[in-house]
């Protein structure tokens, strides 16, 4: 749960988002995966209220110790449980309120885990076998590549190292001479190494594609089970907070 509240102040009015705003057509856009606006931030408020473009002052507060730190409209919305989807602090709840909220949250979380954990275990079982198979093929291909690449690299170093040592003895004037020896040797190495590396990739890529062919459906299956369970958990968690925060007996004294 977000530990701050944001609003935009313009012409004496505080513009902010509520749960109801997120149910509108414009509000739902803010919840889409490709939305760049964080619903608890100023960007989301300004997206929702286009009339604020280039106007108003961004305000936020992390101190919930007193309602005096917030505009009256936000205080009212918080007390009515209208901002829980945006996210606010649990600091406004007293011990009884926190205990009540935690009791409901823990129960809902346990219910979620009961569904999510077996689904995750099943996904991991499938994914691990597929990944092990991929690694087995990849490693064999890489070993094959090294068998060609290493001798070629050793051959290159055999030519390049004496040339470098000679260059260091004489410094700058010998640099051109060093490059003249090094470059053809390196080109020769690349001539041998590149086809070997291409061959390695030719084996590795299909193996990885094969892994993804198994892993992706397994992940989709996991998400099919996990996502509704998570949505249900969040619904219960939010509903619990809404109901608890509405009751003055569960709020700290200054927020009564």
C-alpha positions as CSV (number, residue, x, y, z in Angstrom):
1,X,0.0,0.0,0.0
2,X,1.3,3.4,-1.1
3,X,2.6,5.5,1.8
4,X,1.8,8.9,0.3
5,X,-1.1,10.9,-1.2
6,X,-0.7,13.1,-4.3
7,X,-2.9,15.9,-5.7
8,X,-2.6,18.9,-8.0
9,X,-3.6,22.2,-6.7
10,X,-5.2,24.6,-9.1
11,X,-7.3,27.8,-8.5
12,X,-8.0,26.8,-4.9
13,X,-9.1,23.2,-5.8
14,X,-7.4,19.9,-5.1
15,X,-7.5,17.5,-8.0
16,X,-6.9,13.8,-7.1
17,X,-8.0,10.3,-8.0
18,X,-10.6,8.1,-6.2
19,X,-11.6,4.5,-6.6
20,X,-14.6,5.6,-8.6
21,X,-12.4,7.5,-11.0
22,X,-10.6,4.3,-11.9
23,X,-13.9,2.7,-12.9
24,X,-14.5,5.2,-15.6
25,X,-13.4,4.8,-19.2
26,X,-10.5,7.3,-18.7
27,X,-9.6,5.8,-15.4
28,X,-9.4,2.3,-16.7
29,X,-6.8,3.5,-19.3
30,X,-4.5,4.3,-16.3
31,X,-4.6,0.7,-15.2
32,X,-3.6,-0.7,-18.5
33,X,-0.2,-2.5,-18.5
34,X,1.3,-0.1,-21.1
35,X,0.2,3.0,-19.2
36,X,3.2,5.1,-18.2
37,X,1.3,6.9,-15.4
38,X,1.7,5.6,-11.9
39,X,-1.9,5.8,-10.5
40,X,-0.7,7.2,-7.2
41,X,1.4,9.9,-8.9
42,X,0.8,13.3,-10.4
43,X,1.1,12.0,-14.0
44,X,-2.1,9.9,-13.5
45,X,-4.0,12.9,-12.1
46,X,-2.9,15.1,-15.0
47,X,-3.9,12.3,-17.5
48,X,-7.3,12.0,-15.9
49,X,-7.8,15.8,-15.8
50,X,-6.6,17.1,-19.2
51,X,-7.7,20.6,-18.2
52,X,-4.7,20.6,-15.9
53,X,-2.2,20.5,-18.8
54,X,0.6,23.0,-18.0
55,X,-1.4,24.3,-15.0
56,X,-1.5,23.8,-11.2
57,X,1.0,22.8,-8.6
58,X,2.0,19.2,-7.9
59,X,1.6,18.4,-4.2
60,X,2.1,15.3,-2.2
61,X,2.5,14.3,1.5
62,X,3.9,11.2,3.2
63,X,3.0,12.4,6.7
64,X,-0.3,10.9,7.8
65,X,0.1,11.8,11.5
66,X,-2.5,14.5,11.1
67,X,-5.3,15.2,8.5
68,X,-4.2,18.8,8.5
69,X,-1.5,17.9,6.1
70,X,-4.0,17.2,3.4
71,X,-6.8,19.1,1.6
72,X,-10.2,18.6,3.2
73,X,-11.6,16.9,0.1
74,X,-8.8,14.2,0.3
75,X,-9.4,13.8,4.1
76,X,-13.1,13.2,3.5
77,X,-12.4,10.7,0.6
78,X,-9.9,8.8,2.8
79,X,-12.4,8.5,5.7
80,X,-15.1,7.3,3.3
81,X,-12.8,4.5,2.0
82,X,-12.7,6.1,-1.5
83,X,-9.0,6.1,-2.1
84,X,-7.9,2.5,-1.3
85,X,-7.3,1.6,-5.0
86,X,-4.9,4.6,-5.2
87,X,-3.2,3.5,-2.1
88,X,-2.9,5.3,1.2
89,X,-1.1,4.7,4.5
90,X,-2.2,2.3,7.3
91,X,-0.9,4.9,9.7
92,X,-4.4,6.4,10.0
93,X,-5.7,3.1,11.5
94,X,-5.4,2.5,15.3
95,X,-4.2,-0.8,16.7
96,X,-7.7,-2.3,16.6
97,X,-8.1,-1.2,12.9
98,X,-4.7,-2.6,11.9
99,X,-5.4,-5.9,13.7
100,X,-8.8,-6.2,12.0
101,X,-7.3,-5.4,8.6
102,X,-4.4,-7.8,9.0
103,X,-6.7,-10.6,10.1
104,X,-8.7,-10.3,6.9
105,X,-5.6,-9.7,4.7
106,X,-3.7,-12.8,6.1
107,X,-6.8,-15.0,5.6
108,X,-7.1,-13.8,2.0
109,X,-3.4,-14.2,1.4
110,X,-3.4,-17.8,2.7
111,X,-6.3,-18.5,0.4
112,X,-4.3,-17.0,-2.5
113,X,-1.2,-19.0,-1.7
114,X,-3.3,-22.2,-1.5
115,X,-4.1,-21.7,-5.2
116,X,-0.9,-20.0,-6.3
117,X,1.8,-22.2,-4.8
118,X,0.8,-25.6,-6.4
119,X,0.4,-23.8,-9.7
120,X,3.9,-22.2,-9.3
121,X,5.3,-25.6,-8.3
122,X,3.8,-27.2,-11.5
123,X,5.2,-24.4,-13.7
124,X,8.7,-24.7,-12.1
125,X,8.7,-28.5,-12.6
126,X,8.0,-28.1,-16.3
127,X,10.3,-25.1,-16.8
128,X,13.2,-26.7,-15.0
129,X,13.1,-29.9,-17.1
130,X,13.0,-27.8,-20.3
131,X,15.7,-25.5,-19.1
132,X,18.0,-28.4,-18.1
133,X,17.5,-29.9,-21.6
134,X,18.3,-26.5,-23.2
135,X,21.5,-26.1,-21.1
136,X,22.6,-29.7,-22.0
137,X,22.4,-28.8,-25.8
138,X,23.8,-25.3,-25.3
139,X,26.8,-26.7,-23.4
140,X,27.6,-29.4,-25.9
141,X,27.5,-26.8,-28.7
142,X,29.7,-24.4,-26.7
143,X,32.2,-27.1,-26.0
144,X,32.3,-27.8,-29.7
145,X,32.8,-24.1,-30.4
146,X,35.7,-23.9,-27.9
147,X,37.4,-26.9,-29.5
148,X,37.8,-24.8,-32.6
149,X,38.1,-21.3,-31.1
150,X,40.8,-22.1,-28.5
151,X,43.5,-23.4,-30.8
152,X,42.7,-20.6,-33.2
153,X,43.0,-18.1,-30.4
154,X,46.2,-19.7,-29.1
155,X,47.7,-19.4,-32.6
156,X,46.7,-15.8,-32.8
157,X,48.3,-15.1,-29.4
158,X,51.5,-16.9,-30.5
159,X,51.9,-14.3,-33.3
160,X,50.4,-11.3,-31.5
161,X,52.3,-11.5,-28.2
162,X,55.9,-11.4,-29.5
163,X,54.8,-8.5,-31.8
164,X,53.3,-6.7,-28.8
165,X,56.5,-7.3,-26.7
166,X,58.6,-5.9,-29.5
167,X,56.3,-2.9,-29.8
168,X,56.5,-2.2,-26.1
169,X,60.3,-2.2,-26.3
170,X,60.3,0.5,-28.9
171,X,56.9,2.2,-28.1
172,X,55.3,4.5,-30.7
173,X,57.5,4.1,-33.8
174,X,56.9,0.4,-33.6
175,X,53.1,0.6,-33.2
176,X,52.4,0.5,-37.0
177,X,54.7,-2.5,-37.3
178,X,52.8,-4.2,-34.4
179,X,49.5,-3.5,-36.1
180,X,50.8,-4.8,-39.4
181,X,51.6,-8.2,-37.7
182,X,48.6,-8.3,-35.3
183,X,45.8,-7.4,-37.7
184,X,46.4,-10.3,-40.2
185,X,46.8,-12.7,-37.3
186,X,43.6,-11.5,-35.7
187,X,41.8,-11.6,-39.1
188,X,43.0,-15.2,-39.4
189,X,41.7,-16.0,-35.9
190,X,38.3,-14.4,-36.7
191,X,38.1,-16.4,-40.0
192,X,38.2,-19.6,-38.0
193,X,36.3,-18.4,-34.9
194,X,33.3,-16.7,-36.6
195,X,32.0,-19.8,-38.5
196,X,32.5,-21.8,-35.3
197,X,30.5,-19.2,-33.3
198,X,27.8,-19.1,-36.0
199,X,27.6,-22.9,-35.8
200,X,27.2,-22.6,-32.0
201,X,24.4,-20.1,-32.3
202,X,22.8,-22.3,-35.0
203,X,22.5,-25.1,-32.4
204,X,21.9,-22.9,-29.3
205,X,19.0,-20.8,-30.8
206,X,16.7,-23.6,-31.8
207,X,17.4,-25.3,-28.4
208,X,16.3,-22.1,-26.7
209,X,13.3,-21.8,-28.9
210,X,12.4,-25.3,-28.0
211,X,12.8,-24.4,-24.3
212,X,10.4,-21.4,-24.8
213,X,7.9,-23.6,-26.6
214,X,7.6,-25.6,-23.4
215,X,8.1,-22.9,-20.8
216,X,5.8,-20.2,-22.3
217,X,2.6,-22.3,-22.3
218,X,3.5,-23.5,-18.8
219,X,3.9,-19.9,-17.6
220,X,0.6,-19.0,-19.3
221,X,-1.1,-21.9,-17.5
222,X,0.4,-20.7,-14.2
223,X,-0.8,-17.1,-14.8
224,X,-4.3,-18.4,-15.8
225,X,-4.6,-19.8,-12.3
226,X,-2.5,-17.2,-10.4
227,X,-4.0,-14.0,-11.8
228,X,-7.6,-14.5,-10.9
229,X,-6.5,-15.7,-7.4
230,X,-4.4,-12.6,-7.0
231,X,-7.2,-10.3,-8.2
232,X,-9.5,-12.0,-5.7
233,X,-7.0,-11.5,-2.9
234,X,-6.6,-7.8,-3.8
235,X,-10.3,-7.3,-4.0
236,X,-10.7,-8.7,-0.5
237,X,-7.7,-6.7,0.8
238,X,-9.1,-3.5,-0.6
239,X,-12.7,-4.2,0.5
240,X,-11.4,-4.9,4.0
241,X,-9.5,-1.6,4.1
242,X,-12.5,0.3,2.7
243,X,-14.8,-1.1,5.4
244,X,-12.4,-0.6,8.3
245,X,-11.3,2.9,7.4
246,X,-14.9,4.0,7.2
247,X,-15.4,3.2,10.8
248,X,-14.2,6.0,13.1
249,X,-13.6,3.4,15.9
250,X,-10.8,1.9,13.8
251,X,-9.0,5.3,13.1
252,X,-6.4,7.0,15.2
253,X,-7.7,9.8,17.3
254,X,-6.7,12.7,15.0
255,X,-8.4,11.1,12.1
256,X,-11.7,10.5,13.9
